[in-house]
Amino acid sequence: MTGQHAFRTVTAEELAIAWPRAALVDVRSRVEHATAHVPGSLNIPLDELPSRLADLPNSTIYLLCGSGKRSSQAARILSDRGYQTVNVAGGITEWYRAGHPVTYQQAAEDQPPGARSRVVTGLLHLFRRPFHRKTT
């Protein structure tokens, strides 16, 4: 289906039904993944994806990023190459907001301090955004 971009999109709740059995690939940067990630996810940054096809699982691949934008790009790239892909809408942000497990680690010490603080600040900002709920 070259050029068709045939992939499914699921919510964090739908991923939770398949997780942890689902092959989950996180396409965020290494620093983002090291700071906070879904347990069991494989980190292959989006810009490395074309050169790391051999690292992909031989099954349906669930793709996750921070919000769903990079993972939808990854889904297009992989579906055009014949992979069965599923984009996770809302990414790790919605996964976290839905109360699903996230593993937190400090960024590697060899990362510049500014890069670490930008990632941590960005994640905290995403995770602390207020929910928009309908009121009756």
N, C-alpha and C positions, 0 to 999 in steps of 0.2 A: 504494500500500500504506500509506496513512495509518494511523498507529497500530500498524502491524505491526513496526516497527523491523527491517526485513529488511536485515541487513548481515552480511558475513563477518568472521571474525577470523582473522588469520594470525600466525605467529611471526616473530621477527626474521630467522630463517633463510629463511623463505618470502618475506619482503620482499626479502631480498638477491638472490633469483633474479630478481625483477622490476625491482629497482633497477639502474641509475639511470633506466631508461625509465619507471618508475612515476611517476604524478603524486602527489607526497607533500606533504601539508599538515600542518604542525606547529602544533598548537593551544595550545601553551604561551605564556606571556607573552613580550613582546618582549625583556625582559631575559634570560629563560631561553634563548630562541632565540639571542640575540646571544652568550651565553656559550659555548654548545655546541650544535651542530645537525648533522643529517645533510646532507652536501653536496647542494645542489640543492633542498632542501626550501623550500616557500613557507610563511611564517609568517603565520597568521591566528589570533590568540588566540581562544579559545572564546567569550569574551563579545562579540567583534566579529563572529562568524561570521554571524548572521542579517542584519547590515547589509552584509556583504561578499560576498554570493552571486555578484555579477558578477565578482569576482576569481578565482573557482574555475575550474579547468581543465574543459574539456568532454570528460571521459573518466572512467574509474573513478578514484575518489579514495581513496588510502591515507591514513589519518589516524593521527598519531603525537603522543604527549605524553611525559610523564616516565615513566609507569608503565602506561598503558592506560585509566585511569579517565576523564580528560577526553576522550580520543579516542573512547571508546565513547559518551559523551554527544554528541559532535559527529557520530558516525556515525548515531545515532538522529535527531538534528535534520535531517541532510541526507537520510537515507533516507526520512523522512516527507515530504520535499519532492520526492521522485522521483530523487534522485541515487543512482548506484551507488557504494557506499562499502565500504571494507575497513578494519577496525580492526587496528592493530598491537599485539598483546598484549605487555605488558612495556615498551612504548615505547622511548625512546632508551636507557634503562638496559640493557635486554636487547640492543639493537642494539650498544651499546658492549661489553658483556660477551662477545658473540659474536665480537668482533674486527673489526667493520665500521668503516668510516671515519667519523670525527666531526671537524668543523671547530670549532676553539676560537678565540674572540676575546675580548678584554677587553670588558666591558660599557661602554656609552657613558659618557663623562665627565660628562654632565649628569644621570646617575642619582645619587641620594643614596648616599654611601659605605656606609651600613648595608644598603641594598638589594643593592648589588653583592656585599658580603661574605656576606650570607645566601644568595644564589643560588649563589655559588661554593662555599661551605661545604656547601650542600645537595647540589650535584652531586658534589662530592668524596666525600661520605658515601655517596651512591647507588653511585657507581662503585667504591668501595673495599670495599663489603660483601663478605664472604667468600661464595664459592660454596658451595651446599649440595649435596654430591655423595654418592651412595650408596657405602658401603664394603662390601666383601664379606668 
